[in-house]
Amino acid sequence: EEERQVIQKRALSFVQAQPEKDETDLELALLTIFEQNPRAQITIFGALGGRIDHMLANVFLPSNPKLAPYMRQIAIEDGQNLIAYCPEGTSQLEPRSDYDYLAFMPVRDSQLTILGAKYELTEENFFFKKVYASNEYIDREVSVTCPDGYVVVLHSKDRR
């Protein structure tokens, strides 16, 4: 209660939801933001630690059909990892020097194509995995094609 009062006093906008609801608090917050500003670019911090059910709900935010149209505008970051999203179709990823590794997690069993990364994935060498881990940028754009669903893109680096 005390923390809520501090936040409510300092916040420009404060919305309080009922605890019993279909969306998570984060989903409701994002829906409120996008309703007010459909072009908002959101980076979420503090969403990858703690309870694993909350973490997984956060990783798969675009599975909510109301948030899916905004997936390119959502990122989750914790200092060691950055999660972004590529919708169905072809997406271009700019190289990032602040993260060493790149991984791809398609949400449906679809044949990904990854071009421009250290380890490319094409029709000729395709193999199915839930997570294509430990790939890397090589100073050029990476193209990701997902024919069905969307792809969770994981940028990460080792702890130092």
Protein Blocks (a to p, Z undefined) as FASTA:
>chain_A
ZZmmmmmmmpmbdcdddfbdfbdfklmmmmmmmmmmmmbccddehilgcjfklmmmmmmm
mmpmklmmmmmmpccdehjaccddddehjddddddfkbfbdcdddfbdcddddehiabdc
dfklgccdfbdghiacehiacddddfehcaddddddddZZ
